[in-house]
């Protein structure tokens, strides 16, 4: 049996819970008064109510034949039993449509009036002149009729009431006491009325509570629909919709009538089957089995992307015939978007959109654990951006983020479809290339990446230039496990960065020895800190106007028991990377203050403060403790700070500067001109001195050099700001004269003295503060002595010669006689390497040659390696010389 043409919605279905509640809750009709329903039952009980008058006539007939007075009572009791049986059988048979209003009243009058007339007729027919008894009998019959209707659902109390009324009446009739009979009838009627009132109130209260519960349930479901959080649906056996929530139709941009009568599946996207969504719901609808919270995508015809969670169950009638489905759905769109966003954040970098560290690790593991051996080959490239920190510090982190986005775009374009690009964090990127690649092809790709990333960027209207260093490792040659391969490519990247910027380097086993050496050096440095293996040396700082020692700069020295003297350039980076610089810096401050307390009051001491120390909020307390313990005046302590400590320009940096100046110590800006050199630093930070880096002093006396102008500009700026200046690395008399002429207030360098131990510094001060400059008048580039046969070309001719020594700018040749100065020729070191130059002097068979192009950019710094380059293939030697 199918569903009717118009079915009741799931909301209205709550209302179908029984006779009166159902009638009272039908849509569009107000509940009728309960009393009308009871009146309407009177005519429907006529076959029961007729017992009362018929029984009265039967009693009169029996008394006419002079039967015993008790007989009517017994017959009444039997008739009541018959009525009880009849009522039990027919109590629930007629609960359908009942009369309304006037019909109920007319029906009740038609039934009650014959009963009343029958009572009067019976009284006079029995020749009883007692009018009161006749009226009482008639009222009693009417009360019985109404009780039969009003208490139709309570047959047992009805029988009890009838027996209680008719029994005493029979006794009174037998005795002939009319007044007593009338009193009993009136009292009995009053008792019935009282009981009926209580019953009516109880029944009305129950009906009202039931109606209120039903109304609340309906309102809750309707509110749920209107919130948009969920919706209800119903279909016929053929899958066509017979009900759909109005709010859902409105959100889909259609009307409810547009959906009713159409297939339920038109709501869903037929192309989305990857998650078994449509296939699963089709299966359930076909199998007529319930389903719960199936995620399904809405059809694209209904606007933006929507996802629903749909539940449903089959409907069967009383004969177990399938009638369709009924269920509900909830909106999963926002939840789905949140899940997709969370999934993307878990697998992709939120800033660049590239794969993140987790996804790159999964990709590498999948390749290395492939079932087939030849599928486990891959190449791993690790990238680190050069000078990215400069952009972050000078332009701010938003500019750095924008730069990373552009880098990611260029990197993806360079790699293309060869592999996957990911960002590990900060300015580190990784590229995974599945499959076997030749080294030449990887080298070409690395060059393309470096070239692409080194092109200028436009960030906030400013031109930005950075670079990249790349480490390369191959699987399975350089590792078969992901951890091993990543460790090796890190070593390759570290080697590339050590050799300069903008380079790539393949992993080689010898890199492990360098890493092990660095690790060993780190452990030995820890031991040196704990055992007092470090010491401070002090280099004098001389005032140019008086040539008096104004102070010293404390320089860190480490004399290894096996390795000997280890350069700070080698162990300071290790200390900074491992965090040991903090304890080293604290020790240096305490030691310098203790030594300073032994020197004359007019002598100061400068101590370098690393960026990590400067970032420590406890630094002012550490300095205050060192000064208090040594008893040194704070103005005698000078802290040398590099620009990198305050490039972030945050409130913490300003707070630290304020705290240090509050202590009374002096502040010097170290290595000015070599870092990021913003004049705003001089304006904001309370410096007392600017130190000019030795790179500006070296070569300042060479004709055509601009270093002298730079030194003059720095000293003029410092003088205008009321700051002192110290020129570092002065080693010749010409350089000393230059910095004096340019206005430097202090000089530091070998021209006056090399760094001294604490004991030697004390002994030097004991002789007085006067300083005497000692050194060469001018400097020349350092020369490397060697003996090597070369060929010299001149005007198409070749001559044999020998190199005796060589420097970055020239060489001394032996074997050519009386070469005029100014002669141009070419020195052939090998078939693949030659240097052009001009003769400057000639003495016998010796001459001095000046190279047209200086070799200052050679990576190794030694000319023995330059000679080794002459024996290398051309491509490699050219790369090393031009690096």
ABEGO torsion letter per residue (X at the ends): XBBBABBBBAAAAAABAEBAAAAAABBGBBBBBAAAAAAAAAAAAAAAAAAAAAAAAAAAAAAAAGBBAAAAAAAAAAAAAAAAAAAAAAAAABABBBBBEAAAAAAAAAAAAAAAAAAAAAAAAAGBABAAAAAAAAAAAAAAAAAAAAAAABAAAAAAAAAAAAAAAAAAAAAGBAAAAAAAAAAAAAAAAAAAAAAAAAAAAAAAAAAAAAAAAAAAAAAAAAAGABBBBBBBAAGBBABBBAAAAAAAGBBAAAABGBBAAAABBAABAAAGAAAAAAAAAAAGBBBBGBBBBBBAAAEBBBBBBBBBBBBBBAAGBBAEBBBBBBBAAAAAAAAAAAAAAAABBAAAGBBBAAAAAAAAAAAAABABAAAABBBBBBBBBBGAAAAAAAAEAAAAAAAAAAAAAAAAAAAEAABBBBBAEEABBBBBBBEBBBAAAAAAAAAAAAAAAABBBBBGGBBBBBBBBBBBBBOAAAEABAAAAAAAAAAAAAAAAAAEBGBBBBBBAAAAAAAAAAAAAAAAAAAAAAAGABBBBBBBBBBAAAGBBAEBBBBBBBBBAAAEBBBAAAAAAAAAAAGAAAAAAAAAAAAAAAAAAABBAABBBBBBBBAAAAABAAAAAAAAAAAAAAGBBAAABBBBBBAAAAAAGBAAAAAAAAAAAAAGBBBBBBGBGABAGBAAAAAABBBABBBBBAAAABGAABBGBAAAAAAAAAAAAAAAAGBBBBBBGBABAAAAAAAAAAGBABBBEAAABBBBBAAAAAAAAAAEABBBBBEBABBBBBBBBBBBBBBBBBGGBBBBBBBABBBAABBBBBGBBGBBBGBBBBBBABAABBBBBBBABBBEABBBBBBABBAAABAAGBAAAAAAAAABBAAAAAAAAAX
